[in-house]
């Protein structure tokens, strides 16, 4: 008896519209033309970062590239990526319109990715605030001795170089106030700010630096022509000490 020919594999049109591409290899565990396979596209089976048993990228094996504008991310860096795009968004648009969905879009990840790492918008902002307090503490620890002026200048330097962190730190109502990491970081920075023996003078210097930082960031105060922010701060703080 003559053996019937096997059905021809499904062919796809190439992106250019000319000729036809080779068919996709069968997916292990799925039988082509079975209900489980029906409606399953090659792209939906190849999420960024998946690998074959040999270690190769499935997209590369099948010749499927990521959609335009979407680049695969490294899972180990995703927390950092989300924090960085959040800081960029705050610097551009402020805190008012910040949403996890928009941050996921900016990071080119799924809408669920931010919630997986931070659970909520408040959790994400809490992590940024904690990082900000640690950066501030690092800046203050570089000041030698108990010079009030230089400590205030260090505070101002941090605020103007990290305005997005500073904005989140000034909005504690948006964060998880009892978060352990945030509490430790805030205490570390506070100890540095009030380190000088004269705590009243230290608080006065901190208050001046904080107010000046806000005025500068809001555009209400500008250094004199040819001057800079730190020179302005030293001039003002000279009247305190």
C-alpha positions in Angstrom: 0.0 0.0 0.0 1.3 3.4 -0.9 2.1 5.5 2.2 0.3 8.8 2.3 2.5 11.9 2.5 2.8 13.7 5.8 1.0 17.0 5.9 3.2 20.0 4.9 4.3 22.1 7.8 2.7 25.5 8.3 4.7 28.3 6.6 4.9 31.9 7.5 5.2 35.0 5.4 8.5 36.8 5.9 8.7 40.4 7.2 9.5 41.7 3.8 6.5 39.9 2.3 8.6 37.9 -0.2 9.3 34.2 0.1 8.5 32.1 3.1 10.3 31.5 6.4 11.2 28.1 7.8 8.5 26.7 10.1 9.1 26.9 13.9 10.3 23.7 15.5 7.8 21.7 17.6 7.5 22.7 21.2 8.3 19.9 23.7 5.2 18.8 25.5 2.8 20.3 22.9 1.6 18.4 19.9 1.1 20.6 16.8 -2.6 20.8 15.9 -3.7 19.7 19.5 -6.0 22.0 21.5 -3.1 22.9 23.8 -1.1 24.1 20.9 -3.9 25.9 19.1 -3.6 29.6 19.1 -0.1 29.5 20.6 2.2 31.8 18.7 5.9 31.5 18.4 6.4 34.9 20.1 4.2 34.1 23.1 6.4 31.1 23.8 9.6 33.0 23.9 9.7 35.5 26.7 12.9 37.5 27.1 15.5 35.7 29.2 14.2 32.1 28.6 16.9 29.7 27.6 17.1 26.3 25.9 18.5 23.2 27.6 21.8 24.0 26.0 21.9 27.5 27.5 21.0 29.4 24.3 18.3 32.1 24.1 15.1 30.7 22.7 14.5 33.8 20.6 17.9 33.4 18.9 17.2 29.7 18.3 13.9 30.4 16.5 15.1 33.6 14.9 12.5 35.7 16.8 13.7 39.2 17.9 12.3 41.3 20.7 9.5 43.8 19.6 10.7 47.2 18.5 11.6 49.3 21.6 11.6 46.3 23.9 14.9 45.0 25.0 15.3 41.9 27.2 16.3 42.9 30.7 18.6 41.0 33.1 16.5 39.7 36.0 19.2 40.3 38.5 19.2 44.1 37.7 15.4 44.6 37.6 15.1 46.1 41.1 17.8 48.7 40.3 16.3 49.4 36.9 12.9 50.1 38.4 14.4 52.4 41.0 16.4 54.3 38.3 13.4 54.8 36.1 11.4 56.0 39.1 14.1 58.6 39.9 14.0 59.7 36.3 10.2 60.0 36.3 10.3 62.0 39.5 12.9 64.4 38.1 10.9 64.9 35.0 7.3 65.0 36.3 7.4 65.1 40.1 5.6 62.7 42.4 2.0 63.5 41.5 1.5 61.3 38.5 3.8 58.4 39.4 2.2 55.0 38.9 3.6 51.4 38.8 2.1 50.9 35.4 3.9 53.8 33.9 7.1 52.8 35.6 6.8 49.3 34.1 6.3 50.9 30.7 9.4 53.0 31.1 11.4 50.0 32.1 10.0 47.8 29.3 8.8 45.1 31.7 5.4 43.6 32.5 2.9 45.6 34.5 3.3 43.1 37.4 7.1 43.4 37.7 7.2 46.5 40.0 4.7 45.0 42.4 6.7 41.7 42.4 9.8 43.6 43.7 8.2 46.3 45.8 4.6 45.2 46.4 3.3 48.7 46.1 4.1 52.3 45.0 4.7 53.1 48.7 7.2 50.2 48.9 9.1 51.5 45.9 9.2 55.0 47.2 10.3 53.7 50.6 13.3 52.0 49.0 14.2 55.2 47.3 13.9 57.2 50.5 16.1 54.7 52.4 18.7 54.9 49.6 18.6 58.7 49.8 19.2 58.8 53.5 22.2 56.5 53.1 23.6 58.7 50.3 23.1 61.8 52.6 24.9 60.0 55.4 27.8 59.1 53.1 28.1 62.7 52.1 28.1 64.0 55.7 30.6 61.4 56.8 33.1 62.9 54.4 33.1 66.1 56.4 36.0 66.3 58.8 35.3 67.4 62.3 32.2 69.2 63.5 32.3 72.2 61.2 28.7 73.3 61.0 29.2 75.2 57.8 30.7 72.3 55.9 28.0 69.9 57.2 25.3 72.2 55.9 27.1 72.6 52.6 27.3 68.8 52.4 23.6 68.6 52.9 23.0 71.2 50.2 25.3 69.4 47.9 23.4 66.1 48.3 20.0 67.8 47.8 21.0 69.5 44.6 22.8 66.5 43.1 20.0 64.1 44.1 16.8 66.1 43.7 14.6 63.1 43.1 15.8 61.3 46.2 15.4 64.6 48.1 11.8 65.0 46.9 10.8 61.5 48.2 12.6 62.1 51.5 10.4 65.2 51.9 7.2 63.3 51.3 7.2 60.7 54.2 3.4 60.4 53.9 4.0 58.5 50.6 6.4 56.0 52.2 6.0 53.1 54.7 7.1 55.0 57.8 7.9 51.9 59.9 10.0 50.2 57.3 13.1 48.8 59.1 15.5 49.7 56.3 14.2 53.3 56.1 14.3 53.7 59.9 18.0 52.6 60.0 19.0 54.9 57.1 17.1 57.9 58.5 18.7 57.5 62.0 22.1 57.2 60.4 21.7 60.5 58.5 20.2 62.2 61.6 23.1 61.2 63.8 25.5 62.9 61.3 23.4 66.0 61.0 23.2 66.5 64.8 26.7 65.2 65.5 28.3 68.5 66.7 28.2 69.0 70.5 26.1 72.2 70.2 22.9 70.5 69.0 21.0 73.8 68.8 23.5 75.3 66.5 23.6 72.1 64.5 19.8 72.1 64.1 19.9 75.8 63.0 22.5 75.0 60.3 20.4 72.0 59.2 17.3 74.1 59.0 19.0 76.8 56.9 20.5 74.2 54.5 17.2 72.4 54.1 15.3 75.7 53.5 17.9 76.9 51.0 17.9 73.6 49.2 14.1 73.9 48.7 14.4 77.5 47.5 17.1 76.5 45.0 15.2 73.4 43.7 12.0 75.4 43.3 13.8 78.1 41.3 13.1 80.8 43.9 16.7 81.5 44.7 19.7 81.6 42.3 23.5 82.1 43.1 24.9 85.4 42.0 26.5 85.5 38.5 29.8 83.8 38.7 28.9 82.2 42.0 27.8 78.7 42.9 25.4 77.0 45.3 28.1 76.1 47.8 29.5 79.6 47.9 26.0 80.9 48.5 25.5 78.5 51.4 28.8 79.4 53.0 28.0 83.1 52.8 24.6 82.6 54.5 25.9 80.2 57.1 28.7 82.6 58.0 26.1 84.7 59.8 25.2 81.7 62.0 28.7 80.8 63.2 
